[in-house]
Amino acid sequence: MDTMMIDSEERAARQRDFYLKLIPQGGQMIAQHLAGFMPPGHDSLEAETRDSMSLWMKMHHAGAYERLVDNSWWMTQYMDQSRRMSRMEV
């Protein structure tokens, strides 16, 4: 789908989905507190958490998790040039 043709509702849904999948167990809090999205009902919360965890497990079994860890380390080096975080803290 052409990104120029996405309406604001679709863009908001994609943004919220990004937060949910970013951190499976904390994505709901990020979406709510940092982005202003309303929290879902209990059943939706469980389903969304299950979907996010499933995605992360698939990535882990495919070997992508190690690459994500490495990439996050390099990104922190770029963003935190004073090197306040060690590799273990990432």
C-alpha contacts under 8 A as a table, 3 or more apart, distances in Angstrom:
res1	aa1	res2	aa2	distance
1	M	5	M	7.49
1	M	6	I	7.83
2	D	5	M	5.49
2	D	6	I	7.05
3	T	6	I	5.39
6	I	10	E	6.04
6	I	11	R	6.27
7	D	10	E	5.44
7	D	11	R	6.21
8	S	11	R	4.95
8	S	12	A	6.05
9	E	12	A	5.13
9	E	13	A	6.23
10	E	13	A	5.03
10	E	14	R	6.21
11	R	14	R	5.14
11	R	15	Q	6.14
12	A	15	Q	5.00
12	A	16	R	6.13
13	A	16	R	5.20
13	A	17	D	6.10
14	R	17	D	5.00
14	R	18	F	6.13
15	Q	18	F	5.08
15	Q	19	Y	6.52
16	R	19	Y	5.21
16	R	20	L	6.29
16	R	31	A	5.86
16	R	37	F	7.24
17	D	20	L	5.04
17	D	21	K	6.19
18	F	21	K	5.29
18	F	22	L	5.92
19	Y	22	L	5.03
19	Y	23	I	6.89
19	Y	27	G	5.01
19	Y	28	Q	7.18
19	Y	30	I	6.40
19	Y	31	A	5.68
20	L	23	I	6.15
20	L	24	P	5.98
20	L	26	G	7.47
20	L	27	G	4.01
20	L	28	Q	5.74
20	L	30	I	7.88
20	L	31	A	7.02
20	L	48	E	7.50
20	L	49	T	7.64
20	L	52	S	6.76
21	K	24	P	5.54
21	K	27	G	6.52
21	K	52	S	5.18
21	K	55	L	7.83
22	L	27	G	6.22
23	I	26	G	5.25
23	I	27	G	4.80
24	P	27	G	5.55
24	P	49	T	6.05
24	P	52	S	5.27
24	P	53	M	5.74
24	P	56	W	7.79
25	Q	28	Q	7.40
25	Q	49	T	6.87
26	G	29	M	5.38
26	G	30	I	6.42
27	G	30	I	5.05
27	G	31	A	6.04
28	Q	31	A	5.12
28	Q	32	Q	6.10
28	Q	39	P	6.96
29	M	32	Q	5.07
29	M	33	H	5.74
29	M	34	L	7.75
30	I	33	H	5.39
30	I	34	L	5.24
30	I	35	A	6.72
31	A	34	L	5.91
31	A	35	A	5.02
31	A	36	G	6.37
31	A	37	F	5.47
31	A	38	M	7.94
32	Q	35	A	5.75
32	Q	36	G	4.82
32	Q	37	F	4.53
32	Q	38	M	5.77
32	Q	39	P	6.14
33	H	36	G	5.63
33	H	37	F	7.51
39	P	45	L	7.93
40	P	43	D	7.98
40	P	44	S	5.74
40	P	45	L	5.68
41	G	44	S	5.34
41	G	45	L	6.01
42	H	45	L	5.03
42	H	46	E	6.29
43	D	46	E	5.26
43	D	47	A	6.29
44	S	47	A	5.05
44	S	48	E	5.99
45	L	48	E	5.25
45	L	49	T	6.06
46	E	49	T	5.17
46	E	50	R	6.03
47	A	50	R	5.08
47	A	51	D	6.17
48	E	51	D	5.07
48	E	52	S	6.17
49	T	52	S	5.13
49	T	53	M	6.07
50	R	53	M	5.16
50	R	54	S	6.02
51	D	54	S	5.06
51	D	55	L	6.29
52	S	55	L	5.14
52	S	56	W	6.34
53	M	56	W	5.08
53	M	57	M	6.09
54	S	57	M	5.11
54	S	58	K	6.17
55	L	58	K	5.17
55	L	59	M	6.27
56	W	59	M	5.04
56	W	60	H	6.08
56	W	65	Y	7.84
57	M	60	H	4.91
57	M	61	H	6.13
58	K	61	H	5.23
58	K	62	A	6.12
59	M	62	A	5.08
59	M	63	G	6.32
59	M	64	A	5.09
59	M	65	Y	5.82
60	H	63	G	5.26
60	H	64	A	5.69
60	H	65	Y	4.70
60	H	66	E	7.67
61	H	64	A	7.57
61	H	65	Y	7.99
62	A	65	Y	7.82
63	G	66	E	6.27
63	G	67	R	7.46
64	A	67	R	5.20
64	A	68	L	6.28
65	Y	68	L	5.04
65	Y	69	V	6.27
66	E	69	V	5.10
66	E	70	D	6.24
67	R	70	D	5.06
67	R	71	N	5.99
68	L	71	N	5.02
68	L	72	S	5.97
69	V	72	S	5.15
69	V	73	W	6.26
69	V	90	V	7.80
70	D	73	W	5.12
70	D	74	W	6.42
71	N	74	W	5.14
71	N	75	M	6.11
72	S	75	M	4.98
72	S	76	T	6.19
72	S	90	V	7.09
73	W	76	T	5.21
73	W	77	Q	6.40
73	W	87	R	6.40
73	W	90	V	6.24
74	W	77	Q	5.01
74	W	78	Y	6.37
75	M	78	Y	5.02
75	M	79	M	6.13
76	T	79	M	4.98
76	T	80	D	5.40
76	T	81	Q	7.94
76	T	85	M	7.83
76	T	90	V	7.74
77	Q	80	D	5.24
77	Q	81	Q	5.75
77	Q	83	R	6.49
78	Y	81	Q	5.92
80	D	83	R	5.52
80	D	84	R	6.78
80	D	85	M	7.75
81	Q	84	R	7.98
83	R	86	S	7.26
85	M	88	M	7.98
85	M	89	E	5.93
85	M	90	V	7.04
86	S	89	E	5.36
86	S	90	V	6.97
87	R	90	V	5.56
